[in-house]
């Protein structure tokens, strides 16, 4: 009985891991924002934002963002196309 539970738990966690894998692997840092969005900071220092629904959204350079832990971050770039590509990578229609 325990072995079946373990297999089920592992398969569920593996299935949920596919969404956005490339984006998570590429990002140097993922910062949760106050409004439920996520700020991706890439190795080159450029930034992109994912909304609560898992979509890459426009990020204006100079825009001030509030993190979930209360910090303030100023966006330095808008890598929306890069993030969109990474979020879609591995998904076929």
FENKAFEN-V318392 format. One record per helix or strand of 3 or more residues. SS is the DSSP state (@ for helix, = for strand). FROM is the first residue (numbers start at 1). TO is the last residue. Records with the same first field share a line. If there is no record, write none. Layout:
SS = FROM-TO ; FROM-TO
This chain:
@ = 2-17 ; 21-26 ; 80-88
= = 27-33 ; 38-42 ; 47-50 ; 64-67 ; 72-74
